Amino acid sequence: MQIALHAFDRRQVAWIAFFVAVLSAWAALFLMQPNLDLPQGWQAVGLDYLASLCRPAAETSLSGLIAMWSLMSLAMMAPTIAPALKTYLDLTHTQGASMSGFAALLSGYLLVWIGFSIPAALLQAALDTQGWLDPFGRSSEVYLTATLLALAGAYQFSKLKEACLNQCHSPLMFFMGKWQDGLSGAFRMGLHLGAVCLGCCWALMLLAFVAGTMNLAFMGLAMVLMTFEKLPQLGRYLTAPVGFALLGAAILTLTTELIKHL
């Protein structure tokens, strides 16, 4: 009884730490909002650095852009792995899973998304250099906007997206087929889960350049959508409608622009 209670307490601690990290990332993103007036003296705790990350890319270092995208990835993508983390914790009664393995699994997953933050930051810097982004990291070019919408919409119907989602829909089957023992094994499984998640969601993440890279409403909506899309009961009914909606938005964007020039 004491052993079971101890394991339950450790699971609680793991979840508390997980949600504290996610909520901290969202709090940081909120404090980075360009129109937020921070009280005097808050610079002493580093909030001025957070605010500096949402300046236009031309005014921000590459490391600052990577830090911004990493925070976005933690806030938006960490919740989407919750079903897989729950499945892993349900296996802690076996000798293969452990609380330290939980941390290793999550670390491997997030490392993939931190890796994604590097090319995303480079892309933002390149687009800003071309003058294709406004100060809020939002596309100011109609054809760029339409291309991003069409790319994300078309990718919803791709075989790669389908294959990645199939793995996300059944975490238990993933662990049964890909199980590796120990901390290093948990870390490698996290990397695999991260790669699968990246295969599902990279095109949707790039829509940040349509809505604005510091648009909290977009981040929240995208997080909910990507989380639901990984749930087998809901995800199978979301992928195609989202794809059609994005393709329709791309067509509408181009049509509106053409009408303006008639």
PyMOL commands that set and color helices and strands:
alter all, ss='L'
color gray80, all
select helices_A, chain A and resi 2-31+42-45+47-52+57-59+62-90+99-129+142-155+159-168+171-178+182-205+208-211+216-229+232-235+239-260
alter helices_A, ss='H'
color red, helices_A
deselect
rebuild
show_as cartoon
